[in-house]
C-alpha cells in the first residue's frame, strides 16, 4: 500500500513539474469556438476527455459481463442444490437397498 502511495506522489510531482514548465498560453480552436489557455491545462483536458470516452466505450461490455457472471452464479447455485438433493436421494436409496 505504501508503494502505491509513493507512486502516486511521484506521478503528482511529475504532473506539477509538467504544468509549471508548460504554463505558456496557447490558442485553442474548435469549429467556430476559439479561446486561449495554458498548454498543460489543454493537455490535461484532452487526457481526461480521452479517458472518459474510452470508459464509456467499454462500459456496455463490462455491464454485460457482470450480468452474465451474476446469472451464471445463480445457475451454479441452482445446479449445486439439485446435486445435493440427488445425492441425498441416492443415499436414501442405497440405505433402502442395504436393509
N, C-alpha and C positions, 0 to 999 in steps of 0.2 A: 504494500500500500504506500509506503514511503517513497518507493521508486517512482510510482505514478505521480505523486505529489511533486517530486523533484523534476520529473519530466515536464509536468505542467508549468512549473516555474521557468524552466529553460525555454519552453515554447513561448510563454508570455513575454519573457525578456527579449527574445528574438523578434517578436511582433512589435514591441515597443521600439526597439532599435530600428526596425524597418520603417516604422511610422515617422520617427524622428529624422531619418535620413531622406525620406521621400515626402517631405512636407510641402514641396513645390505645388503651386496651383496649376491645374491643368483644365483645359476646356473639355466639356462633355457634350456631345451632340447625339441626339437620337430622334430621327424623323424631323419634326418641327420644334422639338423641345431642345433647349440649349441652356447650360449652366456651367459653373466652374466649381471645382472642389479639389481637395488635396489628392495627390496620386495614391497615397496609402488608403484613404477613405474609399476612393473609387475601386481600388483592387479588392478591398475588404468587402464592399457591397457586391462586387462580381462573384467573389468566393462564396458568400452567403447565398446569393441567388442560385449559383450552380449546385450547391449542396441541397437547397430546398427543392430544386427541380429534380435532382436525382432521387431524393427521398420520395417525392410524390410519384415518380415513375415506378419505383419499386414497391410502394405501399400496397397496391392491389394484390400483387403476388404474395407478399408476406401475409396479408389478411387471409387469402385463400388457403395458404399453407397452414396457418393456425387453425382455421376451421376444419381442414382435413385431419389434422392431428387430433383435434378435440373429438371429432366423430369416430376416428379410429380407436381412441382410448375408450370411448363408450362401448364400441363394438367388442373390444378386448375384454372389458369387464363383463359384458353380457355372455361372451363365449366361455369365460372362466367360470361364471355362475352355472352355465349349462354343464361344463365339465365336472364341476363339483357335485351337482345333483346326479349326473350319470355315474360317477364313481360311487356315490352313496347307494344308488340303486344296485349297482354291480356288487357292492359289498353285501347288501341285504340278500341278493340272490345267491351269492356264494355261501352265506351263512345258512340259508334255507337248504341248499344242496348238501351241506355238511351234516345237517340234522337228519 
